[in-house]
Amino acid sequence: MGHALRYRLFKVGRMPPTLRDAASGALFSAEGVSLKIRGRSVKLPALRSGRSVKLSAGSLVLRPDRMLASVGKYVLVDSELVSGEGPYRVGFAADGVTLSVDIAALFPDGAGSAEYHWDVELDPKILAASPSEPTSVHLPEQTAALVRNTLG
């Protein structure tokens, strides 16, 4: 896969320093990755959306036990991969990495779901080292503001 158009023109989606530091020795790292953000039945104060789709660019770093991902210059995920159920789940496939977010877990008065899909080709060696089932991740506190901005 090539880089996103925004990255090629304006360098949107360049790797933040946190991801750049973690990229050495990683299974996979890429910047300027095309990113599709989907919102479904989102209900937040001053924001209602039945369905929404937004295209962006970001970065992705995969380590054997950890995942880091960004939307633009902001870090969205910096977490170890934890087995079990949770409101934030990540799945690995040959066509990319998908993060599913339950809005109610971020916002007590919110509802709905958001999905972030980093469109990268993962080769079989990387998929073999990644969990085969969707895995829980922890999102930092400041993620709530980033999720709201990307959906609205």
N, C-alpha and C positions, 0 to 999 in steps of 0.2 A: 504494500500500500504506500502511496505517496503521502506527502504532507498535506495538511489542510490548506486551502487557498489563503485564509487569513494569516497563516504562518508564513507562507511563501511571500506574501505581499508586505505584511506589517510585523512579522515575528510574534504574533499573538499565539500563546500556547508554549512559549519558551519555558524551559524547566526552571522552577523556583530553586533557590539555594538548598533547601531541605532535600528535594529530590535529587539534585545534582550530587550532593554529598553521598547519598545512598546508592547512586547509580554504579559506583565502582564495585565490581564483583557481583553484580546482579545477574539474574537469569535473563532478564529482558529490561531494556530501558529505551524510551523513545519520547521525543518532544515534537510538538506540532501535529499531534494526532487528532484526526477528525472525531468530534464528539457530538452525539445526539442526545439531547435532554428531553425526556417525555414526562408530562404531568397528566395524571388521571384523577378526576373527581376531587381536585384540590380545593379545600375550603380553609381559608385563613382570614383573619381580620383584614378588610379592605382588598381581598383578593379571592376571586372565585373563578374557577376554570374547569369546564367539563373535560376537555382534552387540550393539550398544548404540546407543541414540538418546537424545539429551538436547536439550531446548529451552532456549535462553538468549536474551539480547539483547546487542547490540553496536553498534559504529559502523563506518562505512566512508567512506574518502576516496579518490577516484580522480583522479589527475593524468595528463597525457598519457604520462609516462614512469615513473610511480611509483604504488605502491599502499600505503595504510595501512589497517589494520583492527584492531579490538579485540574482545575477548570480555569483556563487563562493563566494568570499569575498567582492564583489562590489555591492553597492546598486543601483538597476536599477530604482525602483519606490518607491517614498515616497510622496504620494499625497492623497488628499481628493478625494472622488468619486463625480464628478460633472456631473449633467445631461446635455445633449445636445451633439452636434456634435463636434468632434475635431480630430486632426491627430493621437492621441494616445487613443486607446479604449481598455477597459478591459471587458471581459465577464466571467461570473461564470456559471459553469455547474457541474453536479454530478461527472464528470471525471477530473475536475481540473479548473484551472484559465488560461485564455488566454489573452495575451497582444498583440494587433496589432499596429504596428508602421509604419507610412508613412515616408519613408526615406527622401523625399523632404522637410519635415518639419524640419528635423534635419540638413540636408546639402542642402544649396541653389542650388548647382550644382549636386545634386544627384537625383536618381529616384528609384522606386521600393518599396517593402514592406518587413517587417520582422515580424515574429510571434514567441512569446515566450509562451510555454505551460508548466506550472507547473503541473505535473501529480500527483494529490492528490485526494483522495476520500472525497468529501464534503457531509456531511449528510444533510438531509432535513431541519433541524433547521437552519443550516448555510445558506443554499440556500434561505430559507424564509426571512432571515435577510439581504441578499445581493440583489442588484438591479437585476431585471429579464431581463432587456434589456442591451445591451452593453453600458457602461458608459465611459465618458471621464476622463482621468487622466492627470496630468501635470508631465513632466519628468524634472529632474534637468539638469542644463547646461552640466555637465560632462558626461551625458548619451551618447552624440554623440560619444565620444571616445570609450566607452564601447560597443555600438552597432556596430561600425566599427570593433572592435577586435573580437566580437563574430561571425560576418558574414565572415570575411576574413581569 
